[in-house]
Amino acid sequence: MTRSNGEGSIYKRKDGRWCGQVTVGQDPKTGKLKRKYIYGDTRKEVARKMTELLHKVNRGTYIKPSNMTVKEWLDKWLKGRKPHLAENSWRTYEMMKRCHIVPILGNVKLKDLTTRQIQDLINEKMVNGRIKGEGGLSPRTVIYIYTTLHAALNQAVKEKILPYNVAEPVEVPKQKKKEIKPYDKDQVNKLLNTAKNTFYYTPLFLELSTGLRRGELIGLKWRDLNFENQILFIKRQLIRTQEDGLIFKDPKTEDSVREIKLNDKVIAELKSHKIKQNENKLYMGEKYQDHNLLFCQENGKPLNPRNFMKGFKDIIKKAGLPDIRFHDLRHGFATLSLENGVPAKTIQDILGHSTISTTLDTYSHVTEEMQEDAANIIGQILLPDKKISP
């Protein structure tokens, strides 16, 4: 084999092709140098490839090629994300992977995945993405598919498995902002009046007074309540998982761990509820399984979220009110509070939003009306009781 003068790492093979080698790192266990071989038809071609590779090595952007497939990486990524995600979020990611991404891109090697392949996937799902029956998926679902793949590829970049995220340039459909239609004051009172003398009255009264998430509400324990100072501490949520059934879990985010001040009416209702619960506990005797829960089954066991929702829907139907999600009661609390002058920052703290922008964006329909009221108030301050000349 003939080596080219001045380029000791480039040489000509017996088959006529040129070969070069570049040191790309060091084995942390053995200390041996790691080398990558480069081939070409001419010495010049090999020299150019070596220069490009050395540039990446020196800049720290060199990525060792991997034969891992898209499916293998998504499986590994999802397993690592599970401890850090809310159960519903993890389920959504897993379903997007299993039903929509893997059947089309699963066998593609991760290093070979292209922007065009992802764009074709998104386009196809918009036109003909339904698993059962014909037709495209909603923009929201297509965005979920993209978000799942984008997040997985982002992690691959962070772990230096990929040099960059090929999903970045992909165009996704625009999702129309869902209009929030919570109950107004009269509808809220009608709901409570219908729930009166039922198990659901107290949890609904507390929900409409605090805007808790469903899991936070049914996960409350008596030790989270300070009657003297009228403070409710939000420390956990009760959720159902596929593997473990009902479990208590930390709240959605760090900001979801919070304290909420309660009014006199709520405190009085909770005291009454506790008396009734203690009476039932005595009646049930040894059959009662005490988990210290504010709201539980008759035998003390945690509430099944699905059964709780069924009861909530029955109350709505009986009241003759428009069908809404339980989460819309949270929106109702925030909307009524803003409309009656409670500062947005206070609402943010009560709801456990991580940023004020989340609160303002979610309830923009209310803040726009508040801006109009503020403009009118300023007008009265600047020109009190005076008519403006045309």
Secondary structure, 3 states (H helix, E strand, C coil): CEECCCCCCEEECCCCCEEEEEEEEECCCCCCEEEEEEEECCHHHHHHHHHHHHHHHHHCCCCCCCCCEHHHHHHHHHHHHHHHCCHHHHHHHHHHHHHHHHHHHCCCEHHHCCHHHHHHHHHHHHHHCCCCCCCCCCHHHHHHHHHHHHHHHHHHHHCCCCCCCCCCCCCCCCCCCCCCCCCCHHHHHHHHHHHCCCCCHHHHHHHHHHCCCHHHHHCCEHHHEECCCCEEEECCEEEEECCCEEEEECCCCHHHCEEEECCHHHHHHHHHHHHHHHHHHHHHHHHCCCCCECCECCCCCECCHHHHHHHHHHHHHHHCCCCCCCHHHHHHHHHHHHHCCCCHHHHHHHHCCCCHHHHHHHCHHHHHHHHHHHHHHHHHHHCCCCCCCC
